[in-house]
Amino acid sequence: MENGRAPPHGAGDWSFPGWHLEWGEGLEECAVREVREETGLEIAKVRPAAFTNDIFQEEGRHYVTLFMICEWKSGEAEVKEPEKCEKWGWFEWESLPQPRFLPLRNLIESGWRP
């Protein structure tokens, strides 16, 4: 699942749900919370997948993005945070839409595959 990101960071780019860890939060907990907050979906069997080193030159920002794998548990995807996301869509790995958010581009360029 991916979204068309809304301004300001990565505006118009497609990416997976997610944002940042809350203080003291575990990686799996973060993934469950972020997916629920952004899409309304419930996920299960969350586990680490890959990470990318993402340098946003124009914004002067540097992130390490942690990618997680999960299974759909319940719910239908909906835009829960319209100030951050324009829409959601399901895509095959080989058919991910363009343009892609830098962390997703870096993940693909790393050769990682689900």
N, CA, C and O of each residue as an XYZ file, in Angstrom:
456
protein
N       0.843     -1.166      0.000
C       0.000      0.000      0.000
C       0.886      1.226      0.000
O       1.918      1.265      0.671
N       0.481      2.207     -0.745
C       1.247      3.448     -0.810
C       0.298      4.624     -0.833
O      -0.902      4.476     -1.066
N       0.863      5.806     -0.586
C       0.046      7.001     -0.633
C       0.705      8.060     -1.490
O       1.920      8.054     -1.685
N      -0.113      8.972     -2.003
C       0.393     10.178     -2.619
C       0.573     11.191     -1.509
O      -0.409     11.697     -0.965
N       1.809     11.493     -1.167
C       2.097     12.368     -0.040
C       1.626     13.792     -0.311
O       1.677     14.282     -1.439
N       1.171     14.435      0.747
C       0.757     15.833      0.675
C       1.905     16.708      1.184
O       2.824     16.198      1.825
N       1.869     18.009      0.912
C       2.946     18.911      1.342
C       3.146     18.870      2.849
O       2.222     18.494      3.570
N       4.332     19.247      3.358
C       5.427     19.832      2.598
C       6.500     18.826      2.186
O       7.115     19.003      1.134
N       6.749     17.776      2.973
C       7.886     16.883      2.757
C       7.495     15.753      1.811
O       6.650     14.927      2.156
N       8.103     15.704      0.613
C       7.808     14.651     -0.343
C       6.482     14.838     -1.044
O       5.877     13.862     -1.488
N       6.019     16.068     -1.153
C       4.716     16.342     -1.750
C       4.586     15.693     -3.125
O       5.444     15.859     -3.991
N       3.487     14.943     -3.306
C       3.193     14.302     -4.576
C       3.868     12.959     -4.776
O       3.540     12.244     -5.723
N       4.809     12.596     -3.901
C       5.509     11.317     -4.023
C       4.698     10.193     -3.382
O       3.926     10.418     -2.450
N       4.887      8.998     -3.892
C       4.256      7.812     -3.325
C       5.171      7.199     -2.274
O       6.388      7.144     -2.451
N       4.577      6.743     -1.184
C       5.352      6.106     -0.113
C       4.452      5.182      0.695
O       3.236      5.157      0.506
N       5.059      4.433      1.590
C       4.314      3.563      2.485
C       3.838      4.367      3.688
O       4.359      5.456      3.932
N       2.855      3.861      4.456
C       2.464      4.543      5.686
C       3.635      4.597      6.663
O       4.491      3.712      6.666
N       3.667      5.614      7.469
C       4.693      5.704      8.506
C       5.115      7.136      8.747
O       4.828      8.028      7.949
N       5.797      7.342      9.849
C       6.269      8.685     10.160
C       7.453      8.600     11.094
O       8.596      8.622     10.638
N       7.211      8.503     12.391
C       8.334      8.458     13.340
C       7.944      7.721     14.618
O       6.765      7.541     14.924
N       8.970      7.302     15.350
C       8.773      6.640     16.642
C       8.394      7.655     17.712
O       8.928      8.763     17.754
N       7.474      7.261     18.568
C       7.181      8.046     19.761
C       8.196      7.645     20.826
O       8.781      6.565     20.745
N       8.410      8.498     21.819
C       9.372      8.234     22.876
C       9.098      6.880     23.526
O       7.990      6.631     24.001
N      10.111      6.002     23.547
C      10.020      4.705     24.199
C       9.232      3.648     23.442
O       9.036      2.547     23.957
N       8.782      3.950     22.253
C       7.952      3.036     21.475
C       8.804      1.994     20.748
O       9.880      2.317     20.246
N       8.332      0.757     20.688
C       9.007     -0.291     19.937
C       8.708     -0.165     18.450
O       7.730      0.470     18.055
N       9.550     -0.770     17.637
C       9.375     -0.685     16.184
C       8.045     -1.274     15.723
O       7.350     -0.677     14.902
N       7.693     -2.441     16.249
C       6.445     -3.078     15.858
C       5.245     -2.241     16.305
O       4.281     -2.071     15.558
N       5.318     -1.723     17.529
C       4.244     -0.863     18.043
C       4.059      0.363     17.157
O       2.934      0.758     16.851
N       5.167      0.952     16.754
C       5.119      2.141     15.897
C       4.432      1.822     14.577
O       3.573      2.578     14.124
N       4.807      0.710     13.961
C       4.203      0.336     12.682
C       2.693      0.153     12.820
O       1.928      0.648     11.992
N       2.264     -0.553     13.859
C       0.833     -0.779     14.079
C       0.116      0.553     14.276
O      -0.930      0.793     13.673
N       0.674      1.413     15.116
C       0.049      2.708     15.402
C      -0.018      3.591     14.162
O      -1.072      4.144     13.847
N       1.102      3.724     13.457
C       1.136      4.605     12.282
C       0.190      4.135     11.185
O      -0.518      4.944     10.585
N       0.174      2.839     10.923
C      -0.733      2.319      9.894
C      -2.184      2.573     10.291
O      -2.995      2.972      9.456
N      -2.514      2.344     11.562
C      -3.878      2.600     12.036
C      -4.226      4.087     11.917
O      -5.289      4.439     11.405
N      -3.318      4.967     12.397
C      -3.590      6.403     12.372
C      -3.734      6.944     10.954
O      -4.579      7.802     10.701
N      -2.917      6.451     10.030
C      -2.902      7.006      8.683
C      -3.916      6.363      7.741
O      -4.403      7.012      6.815
N      -4.237      5.079      7.977
C      -5.078      4.358      7.014
C      -6.347      3.753      7.599
O      -7.280      3.443      6.857
N      -6.397      3.578      8.922
C      -7.519      2.888      9.540
C      -7.387      1.376      9.491
O      -8.249      0.671     10.015
N      -6.332      0.860      8.878
C      -6.119     -0.585      8.782
C      -5.521     -1.135     10.065
O      -4.770     -0.451     10.761
N      -5.862     -2.378     10.368
C      -5.234     -3.105     11.458
C      -4.273     -4.108     10.828
O      -4.635     -4.806      9.880
N      -3.046     -4.182     11.354
C      -2.036     -5.089     10.821
C      -1.549     -6.034     11.914
O      -1.745     -5.779     13.102
N      -0.909     -7.133     11.498
C      -0.402     -8.134     12.433
C       0.893     -8.716     11.889
O       1.278     -8.450     10.751
N       1.561     -9.516     12.718
C       2.806    -10.191     12.341
C       3.819     -9.196     11.768
O       4.385     -9.419     10.697
N       4.032     -8.118     12.479
C       4.943     -7.049     12.062
C       6.376     -7.463     12.369
O       6.674     -7.928     13.469
N       7.262     -7.291     11.392
C       8.665     -7.667     11.573
C       9.561     -6.779     10.727
O       9.120     -6.240      9.713
N      10.818     -6.622     11.136
C      11.749     -5.785     10.372
C      12.003     -6.342      8.974
O      12.008     -7.554      8.760
N      12.215     -5.424      8.025
C      12.469     -5.822      6.645
C      13.800     -5.274      6.141
O      14.663     -6.041      5.714
N      13.974     -3.954      6.187
C      15.167     -3.304      5.630
C      15.255     -1.894      6.196
O      14.347     -1.419      6.878
N      16.376     -1.235      5.895
C      16.492      0.180      6.255
C      17.215      0.900      5.127
O      17.948      0.289      4.350
N      16.996      2.213      5.050
C      17.687      3.041      4.061
C      18.273      4.265      4.749
O      17.769      4.720      5.776
N      19.336      4.784      4.171
C      20.003      5.997      4.639
C      19.596      7.106      3.674
O      20.045      7.124      2.528
N      18.753      8.028      4.125
C      18.093      8.974      3.229
C      18.505     10.419      3.508
O      18.192     10.981      4.558
N      19.206     10.999      2.552
C      19.671     12.387      2.679
C      18.861     13.260      1.727
O      18.937     13.114      0.507
N      18.098     14.155      2.301
C      17.276     15.102      1.543
C      18.085     16.389      1.402
O      18.027     17.267      2.263
N      18.829     16.490      0.322
C      19.744     17.614      0.114
C      19.042     18.961      0.181
O      19.475     19.854      0.909
N      17.955     19.113     -0.579
C      17.277     20.420     -0.651
C      16.713     20.859      0.694
O      16.728     22.048      1.013
N      16.215     19.910      1.487
C      15.616     20.232      2.778
C      16.636     20.281      3.900
O      16.327     20.740      5.000
N      17.869     19.804      3.631
C      18.883     19.757      4.677
C      18.520     18.793      5.785
O      18.802     19.051      6.955
N      17.889     17.669      5.421
C      17.454     16.674      6.403
C      18.106     15.337      6.100
O      18.405     15.023      4.948
N      18.322     14.553      7.152
C      18.946     13.238      7.026
C      18.194     12.266      7.932
O      18.086     12.481      9.140
N      17.677     11.197      7.331
C      16.908     10.201      8.073
C      17.445      8.803      7.792
O      18.010      8.548      6.729
N      17.265      7.908      8.744
C      17.395      6.483      8.522
C      15.960      5.961      8.569
O      15.277      6.103      9.584
N      15.510      5.366      7.484
C      14.139      4.869      7.389
C      14.128      3.367      7.628
O      14.851      2.619      6.970
N      13.303      2.931      8.572
C      13.157      1.516      8.892
C      11.895      0.991      8.227
O      10.800      1.491      8.483
N      12.043     -0.008      7.382
C      10.907     -0.616      6.704
C      10.509     -1.885      7.441
O      11.362     -2.675      7.847
N       9.217     -2.069      7.607
C       8.679     -3.241      8.296
C       7.757     -3.990      7.334
O       7.179     -3.403      6.419
N       7.635     -5.291      7.560
C       6.692     -6.119      6.799
C       5.590     -6.519      7.762
O       5.832     -6.715      8.953
N       4.385     -6.637      7.243
C       3.263     -7.031      8.088
C       2.231     -7.765      7.247
O       2.370     -7.911      6.032
N       1.207     -8.214      7.925
C       0.063     -8.825      7.259
C      -1.177     -8.009      7.581
O      -1.328     -7.503      8.693
N      -2.059     -7.884      6.604
C      -3.325     -7.196      6.798
C      -4.175     -8.022      7.754
O      -4.281     -9.239      7.602
N      -4.779     -7.365      8.734
C      -5.636     -8.036      9.704
C      -7.102     -7.691      9.460
O      -7.958     -8.573      9.394
N      -7.382     -6.373      9.324
C      -8.766     -5.957      9.074
C      -8.813     -4.496      8.643
O      -7.839     -3.755      8.776
N      -9.958     -4.110      8.130
C     -10.199     -2.723      7.754
C     -10.035     -2.452      6.276
O      -9.474     -3.253      5.527
N     -10.542     -1.298      5.880
C     -10.416     -0.794      4.514
C      -9.603      0.484      4.574
O      -9.821      1.328      5.444
N      -8.672      0.625      3.653
C      -7.808      1.818      3.661
C      -8.610      3.076      3.374
O      -9.404      3.130      2.435
N      -8.385      4.087      4.205
C      -8.990      5.402      3.994
C      -7.998      6.476      4.415
O      -7.113      6.228      5.234
N      -8.145      7.644      3.865
C      -7.260      8.761      4.207
C      -7.708      9.316      5.545
O      -8.754      9.958      5.645
N      -6.899      9.062      6.589
C      -7.225      9.512      7.937
C      -6.534     10.827      8.296
O      -6.948     11.520      9.226
N      -5.471     11.166      7.547
C      -4.720     12.399      7.793
C      -4.558     13.151      6.467
O      -3.487     13.121      5.860
N      -5.619     13.821      6.023
C      -5.579     14.472      4.705
C      -4.529     15.579      4.585
O      -4.157     15.959      3.475
N      -4.051     16.096      5.716
C      -2.997     17.104      5.660
C      -1.645     16.480      5.321
O      -0.705     17.196      4.975
N      -1.536     15.146      5.417
C      -0.287     14.437      5.139
C      -0.390     13.512      3.927
O       0.632     13.131      3.355
N      -1.592     13.152      3.537
C      -1.774     12.125      2.509
C      -2.961     12.464      1.631
O      -4.024     12.843      2.123
N      -2.775     12.324      0.324
C      -3.852     12.613     -0.626
C      -4.716     11.396     -0.923
O      -5.930     11.524     -1.087
N      -4.098     10.205     -0.995
C      -4.846      8.993     -1.325
C      -3.989      7.769     -1.017
O      -2.774      7.869     -0.850
N      -4.649      6.613     -0.944
C      -3.975      5.326     -0.752
C      -4.279      4.433     -1.931
O      -5.315      4.577     -2.581
N      -3.372      3.505     -2.207
C      -3.599      2.533     -3.267
C      -2.783      1.284     -3.032
O      -1.736      1.327     -2.387
N      -3.264      0.167     -3.557
C      -2.558     -1.112     -3.482
C      -1.897     -1.369     -4.824
O      -2.524     -1.212     -5.871
N      -0.616     -1.769     -4.794
C       0.134     -1.985     -6.023
C       1.015     -3.220     -5.897
O       1.463     -3.558     -4.802
N       1.259     -3.882     -6.998
C       2.235     -4.961     -7.049
C       3.625     -4.331     -6.951
O       3.832     -3.213     -7.423
N       4.572     -5.038     -6.344
C       5.929     -4.524     -6.161
C       6.536     -4.076     -7.492
O       7.208     -3.047     -7.551
N       6.305     -4.832     -8.544
C       6.884     -4.525     -9.854
C       6.195     -3.353    -10.537
O       6.673     -2.874    -11.566
N       5.075     -2.880     -9.982
C       4.294     -1.813    -10.612
C       4.072     -0.627     -9.677
O       3.027      0.020     -9.745
N       5.029     -0.336     -8.813
C       4.873      0.792     -7.891
C       4.810      2.090     -8.691
O       5.587      2.277     -9.626
N       3.892      2.987     -8.332
C       3.713      4.217     -9.100
C       4.857      5.213     -8.911
O       5.660      5.098     -7.985
N       4.906      6.174     -9.801
C       5.875      7.272     -9.779
C       5.111      8.561     -9.490
O       3.906      8.611     -9.735
N       5.753      9.585     -8.989
C       7.111      9.611     -8.448
C       7.146      8.967     -7.070
O       6.129      8.892     -6.380
N       8.317      8.506     -6.682
C       8.482      7.786     -5.417
C       9.263      8.631     -4.413
O      10.216      9.325     -4.768
N       8.839      8.554     -3.161
C       9.508      9.234     -2.061
C      10.929      8.681     -1.932
O      11.141      7.487     -2.140
N      11.902      9.526     -1.594
C      13.306      9.139     -1.553
C      13.569      7.822     -0.813
O      14.295      6.984     -1.348
N      13.023      7.592      0.381
C      13.298      6.310      1.037
C      12.841      5.105      0.212
O      13.518      4.076      0.197
N      11.708      5.221     -0.470
C      11.242      4.122     -1.314
C      12.166      3.936     -2.511
O      12.482      2.802     -2.873
N      12.602      5.024     -3.127
C      13.570      4.921     -4.232
C      14.843      4.232     -3.761
O      15.365      3.346     -4.437
N      15.340      4.645     -2.595
C      16.563      4.034     -2.063
C      16.365      2.553     -1.742
O      17.273      1.750     -1.956
N      15.200      2.187     -1.236
C      14.912      0.782     -0.947
C      14.946     -0.046     -2.234
O      15.551     -1.118     -2.268
N      14.319      0.434     -3.257
C      14.283     -0.274     -4.538
C      15.688     -0.375     -5.120
O      16.092     -1.439     -5.590
N      16.432      0.727     -5.091
C      17.801      0.737     -5.627
C      18.737     -0.194     -4.850
O      19.744     -0.646     -5.395
N      18.417     -0.487     -3.587
C      19.245     -1.389     -2.793
C      19.112     -2.840     -3.251
O      19.929     -3.687     -2.890
N      18.078     -3.123     -4.048
C      17.832     -4.473     -4.502
C      16.930     -5.267     -3.590
O      16.650     -6.432     -3.875
N      16.460     -4.675     -2.492
C      15.584     -5.386     -1.571
C      14.256     -5.691     -2.270
O      13.755     -4.886     -3.055
N      13.706     -6.849     -1.975
C      12.412     -7.254     -2.505
C      11.617     -7.947     -1.399
O      12.192     -8.645     -0.563
N      10.302     -7.756     -1.393
C       9.484     -8.415     -0.367
C       9.399     -9.926     -0.597
O       8.750    -10.632      0.174
